[in-house]
């Protein structure tokens, strides 16, 4: 990805923002900007869901190309498009690759443990897991990396970095270990609140700064991921053990996503460390970030 590609994308984002701000009252405009930024950040995941919905409606069992293999080709094409157009940087792509690898590893274990399954056929499967499934986790990574840039986010006061690594590791390990050992997710829920209770997510809309407690943001995000899961099961892309495609995903899965989001967030911070501040922000966050890293949608 080249600098001109980055600049073209930023100019497009700025043009969209200016168009909305010129036509709406300030309060309505800023709420609209917030919604637009969230939608723009989640574009990869949204397009992936569109692919699941459309393929579920049109795919025929006698077609030579299996649906799961077509979804993999589609996801790869989306990734190439995002990098080629500058909607994602190579720096962000490194984060997404980490999500893809850790997500695929979890999928292989969970599918073979009987937690959920992929009922369709596909050549590009690994131990019963279609290779496109890693992109569903990559979509979460894409959202996090892009939303931090689009909102120019800061996280403060941020706990000691090593403690967040310990928490993320414990959560990830528990997803595997609870099949053999006592499930410690209640303790992990408490740990997320204790560790991040003081952490605020500062985010910018135009020239105004706002903040939200990090645990609250994780809870709200887990709800939207639960909605996305219902699209996945409703299209029979995957199904939980004992679930039919007409049943809603259990609300308990929100808890799993809430915890997994902390693993996702800490994974992002391995690459995007400049957004973290151990000290509270006493004034507005520093606006000295390079123009190529900012967006004014």
ABEGO torsion letter per residue (X at the ends): XBAAAAAAAAAAAAAAAAAAAAABBAAAAAAAAAAAAAAAAAAAAAAAAAAAAAAAAABBAABABBAAAAAAAAAAAAAAAAAAAGABBAAAAAAAAAAAAAAAAAAAAAAAAGABBBABBBABBBGGBBAAAAAAAAAAAAAAAAAAAAAGBBBOBBBBAAAAAAAAAAAAAAAAAAAABBBAAAAAAAAAAAAAAABBBBBBBEABBBBBBAAAAAAAAAAAAAAAAAAAAAAGABBBBGBBAABBBBAAAAAAAAAAAAAAAAAAAAABAAABBABBBABBBBAABBAAABBAX
